[in-house]
Amino acid sequence: MSRRRVGTGVLAAGMLLVALVLAGFVSFYADSDPDGLTKVSQDQGFAETEKDHATGDGPFAGYSADFVGGDRLSGGLAGVVGVVVVLALAGGLAFVVRRRGHAETAANGSADERVDAA
């Protein structure tokens, strides 16, 4: 019996779908207890020295979209936007690095040509 291979595009789309579902829907059920750093600062007694961040009044501060009503929708939208922004930045960086590598290879000749010349 032959097995059909899954293409890279299908795999990437599936991974994107899983990331969006986790960020958009499952994140609502995450533990509401403080994260590690906040917990340590509370336990050690220096939590009151915390200062507001410069972007603390931004549209997605506090893991929610303050311009959308409802905790579930607000948190889900913030998660989805976060996934899209991170993937866009990572994809853009990968594209730039890949293009730069092709340009350097073209300028210096391929690795095979350099080995043959030696």
Secondary structure as UniProt FT lines:
FT   HELIX           8..24
FT   HELIX           26..29
FT   HELIX           36..44
FT   HELIX           47..49
FT   TURN            54..57
FT   TURN            59..62
FT   TURN            66..67
FT   HELIX           71..108
FT   HELIX           111..117
//
